[in-house]
Amino acid sequence: MKREKISELTTNRLSVYLRCLNDLAAAGIKTVSSQELAEQFNFNSAQIRKDLGYFGEFGVRGVGYFIDDLRQHLTKILGLDKPHRVGIVGAGRLGTALANYNGLSKSNFAVVALFDNDQKKVGQHVGPDRIPVFDSKKIAKVVRDEGIDVCVIAVPARAAQRVLNQIMAADVKAILNFAPAALTARLGVKVKTVDLTTSLESLSYFLARPQTSRVTNAGRAVMQFKESAASSRRDS
């Protein structure tokens, strides 16, 4: 891998590429070029090549990318080749909804604990997997006992920095924050904030300025891709 700082935008795109490759693999497609991938999923082919180029040479001249091989490479690059154990701080509506989200397991994430300072919730279990709710004061102990390496903050903004401090004290270095608050983390700790309000306001801006937009339907794209490939084979 090149000794360059990889931006978060790049890693975000790698995650999207991986999902698209999974769709193609599920459709039985074996190879794809950067141009075909770009056309089917509304990407930029040069950007795809640049993003992948940070991590090595994966394409074969005249063939493109072998989808299964590239999926394996991206899975390893994103650190999804090993399981991640997740703790959610905040057992309210958002926290419990995240704990019940089935999509996490597809990316090798498993929620193993929730935390809350409401003693009425402590000791309860959430969802079909019966994820236990612990007292927030025990974050450090549970993180150690359960091998938690990712934490999610799902508490009100006023409590978010205090919770982050507790998580960092437990030596967790990857945190997803849903609280609408600007948090300060120490060096070596990555905090990624998902601001629902900002995202909705961005959508509102789009609605306020009607424009012709291209909507990419992954399922339709895969079918079109298969039809195109079949047509090419018939013509050859």
ABEGO torsion letter per residue (X at the ends): XBBBBBBAAAAAAAAAAAAAAAAAAAAGBABBBAAAAAAAAGBBAAAAAAAAAAAEBABBBGAEBBAAAAAAAAAAAAGAABBBBBBBBEABAAAAAAAABAAAAAAGBBBABBBBABAAABGBBBEAAGBBBBBAAAAAAAAAAAGBABBBBBBBAAAAAAAAAAAAAAGBABBBBABBBBBBBBBGBBBBBBBAAAAAAAAAAAAABBBBBBBBBAAAAAAAAAAAAAAAAAAX
